[in-house]
């Protein structure tokens, strides 16, 4: 099934994308947590998962057409 998957900050490198958000094929029964693991993103690197502009738990199972955004921990000084 196709979803739109975007990552920000340091996470962008795991998707190899030039712009946040790209159509991606994922298995229909995979949670966001499982998708993150398949992408090789280490545990704890995703602070927020947004689906269709609403924060979701990493155990959420996306539906076809969902717009998923992965956001790393925010730091600054």
Secondary structure as UniProt FT lines:
FT   STRAND          2..7
FT   HELIX           9..11
FT   HELIX           12..15
FT   STRAND          22..25
FT   TURN            28..29
FT   HELIX           32..38
FT   TURN            39..40
FT   TURN            43..44
FT   STRAND          48..51
FT   TURN            52..53
FT   STRAND          54..56
FT   TURN            58..59
FT   TURN            64..65
FT   STRAND          67..71
//
